[in-house]
Every structure is written in structure tokens, then in C-alpha cells.
Amino acid sequence: MPTNYAEFERQVQEAAKAGIEKFVELHRTVTLKGYQYTTADTRSVSFQFGSPVWTGRFRASFNVSVGAPNYAVKPPHPEIGNGLVWPDDPGAPYKTSGVAAAAAQIVGLQPFDQTHIANGLPYARLIEKGYSIKAPAGVLNVVAERLAKEFDGVTIQT
């Protein structure tokens, strides 16, 4: 029980800071989980969510960023036309940056910052509109619905 106004104010500030830290941690968790779901190979998750994979370029071109979307893409690989290498093979040309790299992008996340998961490939919008047999409902929309259910009450914009 605080004995004076200064002590009471200190306790209120500590409680507010703890609440903000929990909020930011939840934001990080939702963003990283979204990245994991987005970059999962649809084949390995029974086509429930994830990215359709042919060469792996689409899946590897997803980026996590804070503030503004990062639309950088992996360049075309010159060997793709000369005998396709399965995306999971050790010699595969496209690898996702991984959750650790995504986490590094949001280390300095502050309350009310916006995080983005974006893909700048020209055909990404077509895949999102359902033009892929492997992802007929798109990728990000499916992931947003899954996250909204998993984290009750979280709003995801696509």
C-alpha cells in the first residue's frame, strides 16, 4: 500500500510498463507466428496454410519489416530452367531467411508500431487471389484468419 502520492505514481508507472511490455511481446509473437505460417510449404502442412512451392522463390521472398513493407525479392536463379532442384534439397537455390532473421527485424519493436509481412514478386497478388492450386484461398488471408482464431481478438489486416 503506497504511503504517498510519489510511491503510488511509481507503482502505476511500473504496472503500465509491464502491460506495454506484454503487449509488445504479444505483437512480436503474432508477427513471427504469421511469418512461420506464411513461409511454411503447403505440402508439409496438408495444404491448410503456407506458400505454394515450385522453385521456392515465392516462399523465400517473404520479408518481415516494421513501419513500411519490404518488397525486396529473391532474384531469378539461372539454373532453374536447367533441371529443377527441389526446394528442400541441400543445393536448392532459394532458402527462406528463417524465423531468426525475421525476429531480428522486429527486435526494436515499440508499442503501436506496425509490422508487415510482404512479398514483392509480381505474381504474389495472383497467388493471394487464389490462382494457385496449392493455395486456392491465397496465403496471407488464410494466415490472417488462422492467427485471429489462435490469438483471440487479434486483428490482422491483409
TAVENRA-V216782 format. One record per helix or strand of 2 or more residues. SS is the DSSP state (@ for helix, = for strand). FROM is the first residue (numbers start at 1). TO is the last residue. If there is no record, write none. Layout:
ss->SS from->FROM to->TO
ss->SS from->FROM to->TO
//
This chain:
ss->@ from->5 to->38
ss->@ from->42 to->45
ss->@ from->57 to->60
ss->= from->62 to->66
ss->@ from->98 to->105
ss->= from->115 to->119
ss->@ from->124 to->128
ss->@ from->133 to->135
ss->@ from->140 to->150
//
